[in-house]
Amino acid sequence: MPAFYKEWFYRAKLSLMATVITKPQPRPIVFVGENSSLKLCDTISRFGLKKILVVTDKPLVELGMLEGTQAALRERGVECQLYDGVLPDPTQQVVDDGIAMLRQHQCDGVLAFGGGSSIDAAKVIALAAGNNCKAADCIGANKSKHPALPLFAIPTTAGTGSEGTFIAVVSDNVTHHKDGVIDARIIPRAAALDPVLMTGLPPHITAATGMDALTHAIESYIGTWETDDTNFYGLAACKLIFENIEEACKNGQNLAAREAMALASFYGGLAITNALVGYVHAVSHNLGAKYGVPHGLGNAMVLPHVLELLKESAAAKLAEIAVYTGLGDKSEGENALAQKVIDKVWALNAAIGIPKTTDVIKEEDIEELVDLALKEGSGYPTPRFLERDEALGLVRSLRAA
């Protein structure tokens, strides 16, 4: 199929998808600030829930980070059942194990406590439990017939913004290919953005998750499904991250910087819920599936490369980001302002320790990685489609010599 017709075909398919994805979606009640997680516990207790499945990972349990939340829920008459089996990029089996525990203990609600993996797993657990099915049955768009169990979220990283989105990502048990669950019923009822719970994050995780949030903000803004709402949240997230990520990495105890990053992550999540993402995610997802590259780190490494490739097509929108965030003045012209945003991303990566390359990429895998990334990217509302040689050059530039 000639390139022109191929792009027209995919754009037509995207237009049909847009009628579903870009509809206004419900938003969670959000508590923000120091010890806001305790306010969320008050809200959970007022829903009349008796026993809640707390979905998290073992490292957070071992650090004792859940003790305060569990104690607060129990004081308010809500029993907790802990499921700490979540791993990075959770598989369908991880989700199914959580569903089995929920049913065994007859839980009537779900609380996600952790990063994006825990929140995504909790989302699918709540949806599958409400529909008496398994994780695999939820994959795709709007597969549910019944509401999810009441779902709540306490993010402990500032990156995915999953606490505000109707998307969850789960991986195949064998191939680790990432699949999406897209359903408005998985948006949490309420969430707490508590900076106190984020002060212990090490700098490298703060950096990677923060750049993940920036990727959401920028890709949603320069894509073709932007709305007034997504633009509002995308710009706000960019400004918050540009101004706070270095401080959050250098001084993890700074609650103001942590809170700003948590808000930026949430805003980025709201933006991508309707505007979706782009080629940065397409490449990063496949690096994660093939080699286990953490999602935030993959996004951080790939982001400036994609922006360089899309600079001409996205110049007007990148220029708006530059002006809004104080990187330049409108009189400088779109191309110069667009380059300032790209330069800022490169500079942030350098300042917070994001590597330019990785030694996990094998030359013999690059063709397949590119094919998969281009296929995934064709499903996103990107400013333009990348050529295959551009994508090949991008992936090769990430490979350590």
C-alpha positions as CSV (number, residue, x, y, z in Angstrom):
1,M,0.0,0.0,0.0
2,P,1.5,3.4,-1.0
3,A,2.5,5.5,2.0
4,F,-0.1,8.2,1.4
5,Y,-3.0,5.7,1.3
6,K,-1.6,3.8,4.3
7,E,-1.5,7.0,6.4
8,W,-5.0,8.0,5.2
9,F,-6.3,4.5,6.2
10,Y,-4.8,4.7,9.7
11,R,-6.1,8.3,10.2
12,A,-9.6,7.2,9.2
13,K,-9.3,4.3,11.7
14,L,-8.2,6.8,14.4
15,S,-11.1,9.1,13.6
16,L,-13.5,6.2,14.4
17,M,-11.6,5.5,17.6
18,A,-11.8,9.1,18.6
19,T,-15.6,9.0,18.8
20,V,-15.2,6.6,21.8
21,I,-11.9,7.7,23.4
22,T,-12.4,11.5,23.4
23,K,-15.8,11.6,25.1
24,P,-15.7,13.3,28.5
25,Q,-14.9,10.9,31.2
26,P,-15.6,10.9,35.0
27,R,-12.8,12.1,37.2
28,P,-11.9,10.9,40.7
29,I,-12.3,12.9,43.9
30,V,-8.7,13.9,44.6
31,F,-7.2,14.8,48.0
32,V,-3.9,16.7,47.7
33,G,-1.2,17.5,50.3
34,E,0.6,16.2,53.4
35,N,-1.3,13.2,54.9
36,S,-4.0,13.5,52.3
37,S,-4.0,9.7,52.3
38,L,-5.8,9.8,55.7
39,K,-8.5,11.9,54.2
40,L,-9.0,9.2,51.5
41,C,-9.4,6.6,54.3
42,D,-12.2,8.7,55.7
43,T,-13.9,8.7,52.3
44,I,-13.5,5.0,51.8
45,S,-15.1,4.3,55.2
46,R,-18.1,6.5,54.2
47,F,-18.9,4.3,51.2
48,G,-20.0,1.6,53.6
49,L,-17.3,-0.9,52.6
50,K,-16.5,-3.7,55.0
51,K,-13.3,-5.3,53.6
52,I,-11.0,-3.9,51.0
53,L,-8.3,-5.6,48.9
54,V,-5.1,-3.5,49.2
55,V,-3.1,-4.1,46.0
56,T,0.6,-3.3,46.2
57,D,4.1,-4.8,46.0
58,K,6.4,-6.5,48.4
59,P,9.1,-3.7,48.6
60,L,6.5,-1.2,49.9
61,V,5.2,-3.7,52.4
62,E,8.8,-4.4,53.6
63,L,9.5,-0.7,54.0
64,G,6.4,-0.4,56.2
65,M,4.8,2.2,54.0
66,L,1.3,0.7,54.2
67,E,1.1,0.5,58.0
68,G,-0.4,4.0,58.5
69,T,-3.0,3.5,55.7
70,Q,-4.1,0.1,57.0
71,A,-4.3,1.3,60.6
72,A,-6.4,4.3,59.5
73,L,-8.8,2.1,57.6
74,R,-9.2,-0.4,60.4
75,E,-9.8,2.5,62.9
76,R,-12.7,3.5,60.6
77,G,-14.2,0.1,60.5
78,V,-12.8,-1.1,57.2
79,E,-10.9,-4.4,57.2
80,C,-7.9,-4.8,54.9
81,Q,-6.8,-7.8,53.0
82,L,-3.2,-7.3,51.6
83,Y,-2.3,-8.5,48.1
84,D,1.4,-7.7,47.6
85,G,2.0,-9.8,44.5
86,V,2.3,-7.0,42.0
87,L,5.5,-6.9,39.9
88,P,6.7,-4.2,37.4
89,D,4.6,-4.5,34.2
90,P,2.1,-6.9,35.8
91,T,1.1,-9.9,33.8
92,Q,-2.4,-11.3,33.5
93,Q,-1.4,-14.0,36.0
94,V,-0.5,-11.4,38.6
95,V,-4.0,-9.8,38.1
96,D,-5.7,-13.2,38.2
97,D,-4.0,-14.1,41.5
98,G,-5.3,-10.8,42.9
99,I,-8.8,-11.6,41.7
100,A,-8.6,-15.0,43.3
101,M,-7.6,-13.5,46.7
102,L,-10.4,-10.9,46.5
103,R,-13.0,-13.6,45.9
104,Q,-11.5,-15.9,48.6
105,H,-11.7,-13.1,51.2
106,Q,-15.0,-11.6,49.9
107,C,-13.7,-8.1,49.5
108,D,-16.2,-5.4,48.4
109,G,-13.7,-2.8,47.3
110,V,-10.1,-2.3,46.0
111,L,-7.4,0.1,47.1
112,A,-4.3,0.5,44.9
113,F,-1.2,1.6,46.8
114,G,2.0,2.1,44.9
115,G,3.2,3.0,41.4
116,G,1.6,2.6,38.0
117,S,2.0,-1.2,38.1
118,S,0.0,-1.5,41.3
119,I,-2.6,0.9,40.2
120,D,-3.0,-0.8,36.8
121,A,-3.3,-4.2,38.4
122,A,-5.9,-2.9,40.9
123,K,-7.9,-1.4,38.1
124,V,-8.2,-4.7,36.3
125,I,-8.8,-6.7,39.5
126,A,-11.7,-4.4,40.3
127,L,-13.2,-4.6,36.8
128,A,-12.8,-8.3,36.5
129,A,-14.3,-8.9,40.0
130,G,-17.3,-6.8,39.1
131,N,-17.8,-8.7,35.9
132,N,-17.0,-12.2,37.2
133,C,-14.2,-12.8,34.7
134,K,-10.4,-12.9,34.4
135,A,-7.9,-10.4,33.2
136,A,-7.8,-11.6,29.6
137,D,-11.5,-11.0,29.3
138,C,-11.0,-7.3,30.1
139,I,-8.4,-6.6,27.4
140,G,-9.6,-4.1,24.7
141,A,-12.0,-1.2,24.8
142,N,-15.3,-1.2,26.8
143,K,-15.5,-5.0,27.3
144,S,-17.3,-4.8,30.6
145,K,-21.1,-5.2,31.1
146,H,-21.1,-4.4,34.8
147,P,-19.4,-1.7,37.0
148,A,-16.1,-2.4,38.6
149,L,-15.9,-2.8,42.4
150,P,-15.4,0.5,44.2
151,L,-11.8,1.4,43.4
152,F,-9.4,3.9,45.1
153,A,-5.8,4.9,44.6
154,I,-2.8,6.2,46.6
155,P,0.1,6.6,44.1
156,T,3.5,6.5,45.7
157,T,5.4,7.7,42.5
158,A,4.8,10.7,40.4
159,G,4.8,9.4,36.8
160,T,2.0,7.4,35.3
161,G,-1.0,9.4,36.4
162,S,-2.9,6.1,36.3
163,E,-5.0,7.3,39.2
164,G,-6.8,9.5,36.8
165,T,-7.1,7.5,33.6
166,F,-9.4,4.9,32.1
167,I,-6.5,2.9,30.8
168,A,-4.7,0.0,32.4
169,V,-1.8,-2.0,30.9
170,V,-1.2,-5.7,31.6
171,S,1.3,-8.0,30.0
172,D,1.0,-11.4,28.4
173,N,2.2,-14.1,30.7
174,V,4.6,-15.6,28.2
175,T,5.5,-12.9,25.6
176,H,5.2,-10.0,28.0
177,H,3.5,-8.1,25.1
178,K,1.6,-5.2,26.7
179,D,-2.2,-5.0,26.2
180,G,-4.5,-2.2,27.2
181,V,-7.8,-2.3,29.2
182,I,-9.7,0.7,28.2
183,D,-12.9,1.4,30.2
184,A,-14.3,4.4,32.0
185,R,-15.3,2.0,34.8
186,I,-11.7,1.6,35.9
187,I,-11.3,5.3,36.8
188,P,-10.9,5.3,40.6
189,R,-13.7,6.8,42.7
190,A,-11.2,8.8,44.7
191,A,-7.4,9.2,45.1
192,A,-4.9,10.8,47.4
193,L,-1.7,12.6,46.2
194,D,0.2,12.5,49.4
195,P,3.8,13.9,49.0
196,V,4.8,12.4,52.4
197,L,4.6,8.9,50.8
198,M,6.9,9.9,48.0
199,T,9.8,11.4,50.1
200,G,11.6,8.0,50.2
201,L,11.8,7.5,46.5
202,P,15.4,7.3,45.4
203,P,16.6,9.9,42.9
204,H,16.8,7.5,39.9
205,I,13.1,6.5,40.3
206,T,12.1,10.1,40.9
207,A,13.8,11.0,37.7
208,A,12.4,8.2,35.5
209,T,8.8,8.6,36.8
210,G,9.0,12.3,36.5
211,M,10.1,12.2,32.9
212,D,7.3,9.6,32.3
213,A,4.9,12.3,33.4
214,L,6.5,14.9,31.1
215,T,6.2,12.5,28.2
216,H,2.5,12.2,28.9
217,A,2.1,16.0,29.0
218,I,4.1,16.6,25.8
219,E,2.7,13.8,23.7
220,S,-0.9,14.6,24.6
221,Y,-0.3,18.3,23.8
222,I,1.4,17.8,20.4
223,G,-1.0,15.0,19.2
224,T,-4.0,15.5,17.0
225,W,-6.7,14.6,19.6
226,E,-6.0,17.5,21.9
227,T,-9.0,19.3,23.5
228,D,-9.2,22.5,25.6
229,D,-9.1,20.3,28.7
230,T,-6.1,18.1,27.6
231,N,-4.2,21.2,26.5
232,F,-4.9,22.9,29.9
233,Y,-3.6,19.9,31.9
234,G,-0.7,19.2,29.5
235,L,0.7,22.7,29.7
236,A,0.3,22.8,33.5
237,A,2.1,19.5,33.8
238,C,5.0,20.7,31.6
239,K,5.5,23.8,33.7
240,L,5.3,21.9,37.0
241,I,7.9,19.4,35.9
242,F,10.3,21.9,34.3
243,E,10.3,23.8,37.6
244,N,10.4,21.0,40.1
245,I,11.9,17.7,38.9
246,E,15.5,18.6,39.6
247,E,14.7,19.7,43.1
248,A,12.6,16.5,43.7
249,C,15.6,14.4,42.6
250,K,18.2,16.3,44.6
251,N,16.1,16.9,47.7
252,G,13.6,14.1,48.1
253,Q,12.3,15.5,51.4
254,N,11.1,18.7,49.8
255,L,7.3,18.3,50.2
256,A,6.5,21.2,47.9
257,A,8.5,19.8,45.0
258,R,7.0,16.3,45.7
259,E,3.5,17.7,45.7
260,A,4.1,19.6,42.5
261,M,5.4,16.5,40.8
262,A,2.4,14.4,42.0
263,L,0.0,17.0,40.6
264,A,1.9,17.1,37.3
265,S,1.7,13.3,37.1
266,F,-2.1,13.5,37.7
267,Y,-2.6,16.2,35.2
268,G,-0.6,14.2,32.6
269,G,-2.8,11.3,33.3
270,L,-5.9,13.4,32.7
271,A,-4.5,14.6,29.5
272,I,-3.6,11.3,28.0
273,T,-7.0,9.8,29.0
274,N,-8.5,11.7,26.0
275,A,-5.6,12.8,23.9
276,L,-3.5,9.5,24.2
277,V,0.2,9.3,23.6
278,G,2.6,8.8,20.7
279,Y,5.8,7.3,19.3
280,V,7.7,7.7,22.6
281,H,5.4,5.2,24.2
282,A,5.4,3.0,21.1
283,V,9.1,2.5,21.3
284,S,9.3,2.4,25.1
285,H,6.6,-0.2,25.4
286,N,8.5,-2.5,23.1
287,L,11.8,-2.0,24.9
288,G,10.0,-2.9,28.1
289,A,8.4,-6.0,26.6
290,K,11.6,-7.2,25.0
291,Y,14.2,-6.3,27.6
292,G,12.4,-5.3,30.7
293,V,13.5,-1.6,30.4
294,P,11.4,0.3,33.0
295,H,8.7,2.2,31.4
296,G,9.6,5.6,32.8
297,L,13.3,5.2,32.0
298,G,12.4,4.1,28.4
299,N,10.2,7.1,27.9
300,A,12.8,9.5,29.3
301,M,15.5,8.1,26.9
302,V,13.2,8.1,23.8
303,L,11.4,11.4,24.3
304,P,14.1,13.9,23.0
305,H,14.8,11.7,20.0
306,V,11.1,11.6,19.0
307,L,10.8,15.3,19.5
308,E,13.8,15.9,17.2
309,L,12.1,13.8,14.5
310,L,8.7,15.5,14.9
311,K,10.1,19.0,15.4
312,E,8.8,20.4,12.1
313,S,5.4,18.8,12.3
314,A,4.9,19.8,16.0
315,A,6.7,23.2,15.9
316,A,3.6,25.3,16.6
317,K,2.6,23.2,19.6
318,L,6.1,22.9,21.0
319,A,6.4,26.7,20.7
320,E,3.3,27.1,22.8
321,I,4.9,24.9,25.5
322,A,8.0,27.0,25.4
323,V,6.1,30.3,25.8
324,Y,3.9,28.9,28.6
325,T,6.7,27.5,30.6
326,G,8.9,30.6,30.2
327,L,11.6,29.1,28.0
328,G,11.2,31.9,25.4
329,D,9.1,34.6,23.9
330,K,6.7,34.3,21.1
331,S,8.7,36.8,19.0
332,E,11.5,34.2,18.7
333,G,9.5,32.2,16.1
334,E,8.1,28.7,16.2
335,N,11.2,26.7,15.1
336,A,13.5,28.4,17.7
337,L,11.0,27.9,20.5
338,A,10.4,24.3,19.5
339,Q,14.1,23.7,19.7
340,K,14.2,25.3,23.2
341,V,11.7,22.7,24.4
342,I,13.8,19.9,22.9
343,D,17.0,21.3,24.4
344,K,15.3,21.6,27.8
345,V,14.4,17.9,27.7
346,W,18.0,17.0,26.8
347,A,19.2,19.2,29.7
348,L,16.8,17.7,32.2
349,N,17.8,14.2,31.3
350,A,21.5,15.1,31.8
351,A,20.8,16.9,35.1
352,I,18.8,14.1,36.7
353,G,21.0,11.2,35.5
354,I,19.0,9.7,32.6
355,P,21.4,7.7,30.4
356,K,21.5,8.4,26.7
357,T,22.0,4.7,25.7
358,T,21.4,1.2,27.1
359,D,23.4,-1.9,26.5
360,V,20.4,-4.3,26.4
361,I,19.4,-3.6,22.8
362,K,20.8,-6.2,20.4
363,E,21.4,-5.3,16.8
364,E,19.6,-8.5,15.6
365,D,16.4,-7.4,17.4
366,I,16.2,-3.9,16.0
367,E,14.3,-4.7,12.9
368,E,11.6,-6.4,14.9
369,L,11.5,-3.7,17.6
370,V,11.0,-1.1,14.9
371,D,8.2,-3.0,13.2
372,L,6.4,-3.4,16.5
373,A,6.8,0.2,17.4
374,L,5.6,1.5,14.1
375,K,2.6,-0.8,14.3
376,E,1.7,0.5,17.7
377,G,2.5,4.1,16.7
378,S,0.0,3.9,13.8
379,G,-2.7,3.6,16.4
380,Y,-1.9,6.9,18.1
381,P,-2.9,10.4,17.0
382,T,0.6,11.5,16.3
383,P,1.6,14.8,14.5
384,R,2.8,12.6,11.6
385,F,3.8,9.0,10.9
386,L,7.5,8.2,11.2
387,E,9.3,6.6,8.3
388,R,10.9,3.3,8.9
389,D,14.4,4.5,8.4
390,E,13.7,7.3,11.0
391,A,12.6,4.7,13.5
392,L,15.6,2.5,12.8
393,G,17.9,5.4,13.4
394,L,16.1,6.2,16.6
395,V,16.4,2.8,18.1
396,R,20.0,2.4,17.0
397,S,20.9,5.7,18.7
398,L,19.7,4.2,22.0
399,R,22.0,1.2,21.7
400,A,25.3,1.5,23.5
401,A,28.3,1.1,21.3
